[in-house]
Amino acid sequence: MWATAAVTVAVALTWPQRAYGTLHFVLQSFMDVALMIAAGLIISAWIAASGAATITARWFKGRPVATVFISSAIGTVIPVCGVTVLPLTTGLLASGVPLAPIMAFWLSSPVTGPTMLTATWALLGPGFAIGKLLAAFALGIFSGAMTALLARTQMVQNPLRASGTSQVGLCGTCMPTGLSFRIWRDPARVRVFGENLVSTTRTVVTCLTFAFSAEFLLRDLLPPEALTAYVGADSHYAIPLAVLVGAPMYLDGLAALPLVQGLLALGMSPGAAMALLVSGGAVSIWGVMAVALVLRPATIVLFVALAVSGSLVIGYVFQALWTHFS
């Protein structure tokens, strides 16, 4: 925070006109998406307080085909935070739940959710919002099915590190136990709702402030022809470049949206943009660092390979559909 403040002051003193333009753009961008972002924040906090995200753990056990479909659907619609997903999935693995439905949930859940859906709709339009929702589900199905096919391998049968089970219970108080949609009747759930709403709002505002600023500076400083040549609609390697280079640098789903909006305005192809959004949510540096704490190296390689290959396919399919229906 001190470094951010120092950089902000330095920029304001060095380029006052650009600093004013950035501030104006950030405030205007917040006004444009405020209502839809607020709706998504409230839905996310209500899901956390109701216990819906925790109760889904009961649905993982069963036949592989059914559980992969169910866990992909759950991961697509339930906003599971990075703090919660690790102890939840690690606990399920430690209790003997197969890796296939876990992998489906693990890769689909970071890609979208109520807040992400509304934010994507507001910033990139309904085509990207619905496409990303379907892409998250497809990535879950793909990763779960491929993992099920490798069920007899050591990396699937024994995915956890020796110390991985120590992660269980790390987030035991993140969500209330049980399921109750009438959260106003329980003071504890009301408190969880308020805490989740405040913390998520703070995170969203922080991420979007930096992201909107970056979008303005990107549009202001980067010549359109410099990017179009690499990730434009006419580039044959736009989608692989977006996945292999852009995704590892991806920091946050909400922060990526205005950046992608700026890249699209500079000529980025829709398929490359979708590939970046999907792969970034599933296999960013921070996501890989998180799973590295609990998964064996071979299982991490499988995790990354499924995320990258699935994102590439999604990018090409989305590009083809976008071109066909445009």
N, C-alpha and C positions, 0 to 999 in steps of 0.2 A: 504493500500500500504506500509506503514511503517512496519507493522507487517510482511508482505510478504518479504520485503527486509531484515529484521532482521533474519527471518528464513532461507532465502536463503544463507546469509552470514555465519550463524552458521553451516549450513549443509556443505557448501563448505570448511570451516575451519576444521570441524570435520571429514568428509569423502571426501577428495579431489578426490579420485579415482572414487567414486560413483557419485559425482557431475559432473565430466568430462564425465562419461558415460551417465548420464542423459541429459546433454547438447548436446552431439553428437546424441543421439536418437531423441531428440526433433527437431533438425535441419534436420535430415534425414527424419523424418516423415513429416515435412512441405514440403520438396522437393517432396516427393512422391504424395502429394495431392494438390499441389499448383495450377495447371492448372484447375482442376475440381472445387476447392473452388472459384477461381477467377471468373469462369463462373457463378457460382451460386450467387455470390455477385453482379455481374453486372445485372443479371436478376432481382434480388430482388429490387435493387435500381431503375431500370427502371419501374417496376410495381408500386412502391411507387410514383415515379414522374409522371407517366401517370395518376394517379388517379383511376386505376383499382380497387384497394382494397376498396376505398370509394364508388365507383359507385355500387358495389355489394349489397349495402344496399337496393337498389330499388327492388331487386329480391326476397326479403324475403316474401313479402305479396302475398297471394294467397291461393290455396287449400293446406291442410296439406301434402298430399302425395307428390305432386309436389315440394313444397317448401323444404321438408326434403331432397329429392334427390338433388335438386339444391344447397341448402346450404351446404350439405355434400361435393358435388363436388367442390364448391367454397372454402370451408375450406381446402380441400385436396391440392389444387393447388395454392392458394393465400397465400403468406407469410404475415400473420398479426402479428405484434409485440405485446408484452404484454402491451405496453403503449396505443396502438390503439384499441385493442379488447374490453377493458372495456367500454370506452365511446361509442363505436360503438354499442355494444350489449345492453348496458343500455339504450341508446337513443331509440333503436328500441323497447325494452320492454316498455319503458315509453310512446311511441307513440301508443301502442296497438298491436304490432306484436306478434303473439302467441309464447309461449316458445319453442314449438317443433322444428321449424327450427332454432331458436337461439341456442338451446342446441346442435343440430346437428353440427352447425358451430363452436360453442364454444369448443367442444371436438375434432373435427377433425382438426381444424386449427393449434393448437400447435404441432401436431405430425409430420408434414412434410411440405415441401415447396421446391422451387427450390434449395436453398442453402442446405437444409437438405437432399434432394434427391441426389444431387451430392456428398455431403460429405459422405453419407451412402454408395453410390456406390463405392467411392474411398477407404473407410476404411473397409467395411464389404462385398463388392461384390454386383453384380446385384440381387442376390436372396433376400438379406435383403432389398435392396433399393426398388425393386418392391413390395416385400411383405409388407413393411412398408407403401408404398403409398396406396395399396389396403386395408391395415388394417385401415388406417386413414379414408378412405371412408366408410368402414364397420362399424367402431365405430360411425361415424356420423349418418349413417342410423339406427343403433341399438338404439342409444340414442334418436334420434328424434322420432322414432316410439314408443318407450316405453313412452316418454313424451306425445305424442299425445294420447296414450291409457289412460293416467292419466289426460286428459284435464279438467275433471270436479272437480278435487281435488283443495283444497285451495292453496297448494304449487305450483301448475302450473298456476292457474288463477291469483294469486297475488304473483309473485316471488320476487319482489323488496322490500327491506327495506324501511322504511318511508323516509330515507335520501338518498335512492339510486338514485333518479332523480337528485340530486345535482351533480352527476358525469357527466351528459350530458354536452358536450361542453368542457370537460377538455382537449381534444386533438384536438381542432378545427383547429389548424395550423399544425398538424402532416402531413397531406397530402393535396395537392392542390385540389380545387373543380373542378368538371367536369372531362371529360375524353378526353385525347389527347395522342395518341401514338407517335406523332412527338414531343417529349419533347425538342428537340434542337431549336425549333422555339419560345419557351417561356423561357425567362431568369429566371423566378421564378421556373419553373420546372427543369431547368438545375441546379439551386441552390439546390433544394430539392434532386435531383439525387446525386449531389456531397456530400451534408451533410449526406444523407443516406448511401452512399458508404463508406465514411470515418468512420462514427459511427459504422456501421455494421462490417467493416473490423477490427476496433479496438476491438470490442467485440469478434469477431471470433478468432483473434490472441491471445487475453488474455485467452479466454476459452480453446483453443487448447493447449496453452503453458502449462497451469496447468494440462490439461487432459493427454497430452503426457508424462509429467513428472510423473504423477500418474500411468500411464500405465507401464512405465519403472520400477518404484519402486515396483509396484504390481507384475510384473513378477519376479523381483529380490528378493523380500522378502517373498512372499506368496508361500508356498509349494503347488504344484499342487493337491496333495491328500487331502489337507485341504478344498478345495472348491468343488472338484468333488463329494465328498460324499453328499453335500447338494443341488447343482444345476446342477449336471451332468445328462447325458442322462438317466441313470438308476434310478434316484431319482424320486419317485412318487410325492413328494411335491416341486419339483424344480420350477415349474411355479407359484403356489400360494405363495411360499417364495419370488420369484422375484417381484411379484406384491405387496404383503402386507408389505414386509420389504424394498425391494430395491427402489420401486417407491417413497415413501415419502421422501427418502434421496436424490432423483434425483435433480440435480441443473440446468442443461442446456442440451438441446438436442445435441448440438455440442460437449460439454464436455463429454457427456456420450458415444459417439461413440468409441473413442479410449479405454475408460475404458471397454466397452463391448467387444471390440476386444481382450483386454488382458484377460478378463474372459473366452471368448470362447477358447483362447489358453490354458487356465488352465482347461478346461473340462466342461464349462457351456453348457447346452443343448441349441440348437437353439431356441426351443420354449420358454424357460425361458428368453433368450436374447431378443426375440421379445416382449414378455410380459412386460419386464422391459422398453424397449424403448417406447412402446405405452403408458403404464400406467404412466410412468414417465413424458412424455410430457403432458398428460391430467390431471393428478391429483397429481402433486408434491406438496410439502409443500408450495412453492411460488405460485403455481396456486390456491390452495385452499385459501390461505391468500388473494389473489387478489379478488376472487369472494365473499369472506366473507364480503367485504366492501359494496357490493351492494345487495346480495341475502339474503333472509330470511333463518333462520337455517334449516327449513324443506326442502327448495329448495337446500341448500348446501348438505344435506344428499342425496337427489336424484342425484345431480351432481356427488358426490363421488361414490355412489352405481353404477351408470351407467358406470362410467369410470373403476371401479374395475372389475365389472362383465364382461363388454365388453372385457377388456384386458385379463381376464382369458380365455375366449372363443377363442380369437384370438391366444393366446399362444398355446393352445392345437391344434387348427386347423393348425397353422404353423408348429408345431412339427410333426403332422401326415403327412402333405404334404412334409416336408423336408425328413422325413424317407422314404416316398414312392418313391420320385424322386431321392434320393441320390444313 
